[in-house]
């Protein structure tokens, strides 16, 4: 399914709107995405803004009023999200709307929902031009609570520490939520500056659902944003040429330890070996049938869990495993042995075929979900005419050879090891 583009002419430029016309769903997903180069400036403020803006507007100044108004709009859902795409930061505001054809004639829900979304972005509750002190205080507390809960998730915390140290001189290290100290430093002045900068940044609209082009144009006409001329970098090519492996440890009074490994690779989205790298990652550690799981969890019973993740825009691969602290050296050796087997050409035929099928099934299933189509739409925005169809990409997966998988395994370079060592005794593994 291809995305189409509408160029809505504005007095100060044009707004690009991408849409996928489909009748698969009873709802319509629509929204606006602000795009800027990824940087540390105003990162925490933007995280706070995404929550502040989606709770009320000047027309509906209390959270209860806003909630009741959305109920009147047949439970239209308004949400927001920050997400990095390579060296680009997307700040998105979304509306999920019941398709008018399920509501009867003359409801016209789509333009009404887009109007409230526009209000959410452009007409917040302010006092003398600033966001209210009490609202800022409340959102800062909620964000700090979220950060503390991330700290209590030890697998997540260990991964964050790995990334922070492995990419300490690169933008990939940035935590979109910041840290409690940075959150506390946010002021109403810095929040206002971040808000104004966001509104002035490049914007794109999107619609996924059974909506005609003319109705999309009319609904987006009141939006005063434009798509900028910037050429964004959706691949993260920043790197550090490390001469030796970083091996880092941190002790905490917890029972289970977490081992994280970070590898670098030159293979990213768009590389001739990109699809083969996806197959390698699936065979290596992504699935329950992967070699790391079979070798370390099933055969040797040395892990509570183990998995790998391929960061295809960055050119990195991460392994995360929950283990007992005494198994540290054994698990490292086994991981090294599994990778060495791939590099030597020792590939399991059943794993090879299962992984291809799993990847293809995931690709097909994504097209049956609005979230999957939204991700596809983002790819289309980034790659334009170069974006291949689902059928073409499935054929690419099917065509991956074992020799290509072996080449991918040889392209990995171990960069950093982070071990969160539990010092509170080990529970019996079962």
Secondary structure, DSSP 8 states (H G I E B T S, - for coil): ---EEEEEEETTEEEEEEEEE--S-SEEEEEEEEEEE--STTHHHHHHHHHHTTS--STT-SHHHHHHHHHHTTS-EEEEEEEEETTEEEEEEEEEEE-GGGT-TT--HHHHHHHHHHHHHH---EETTEE-HHHHHHHHHHHHHHHHHHHHSHHHHHHHHHHHHHTTTSGGG--TT--HHHHHT--HHHHHHHHHHHHHSEEEEEEEES--HHHHHHHHTT------------S-------SS-EEEEEEES-SSEEEEEEEE-S--TTSTTHHHHHHHHIIIIISTTSHHIIIIIIIS---SEEEEEEETTTTEEEEEEEE-GGGHHHHHHHHHHHHHHHHTT---HHHHHHHHHHHHHHHHHHTTSHHHHHHHHHHHHHHGGG---HHHHHHHHHH--HHHHHHHHHT-EEEEEEEEEE-S------
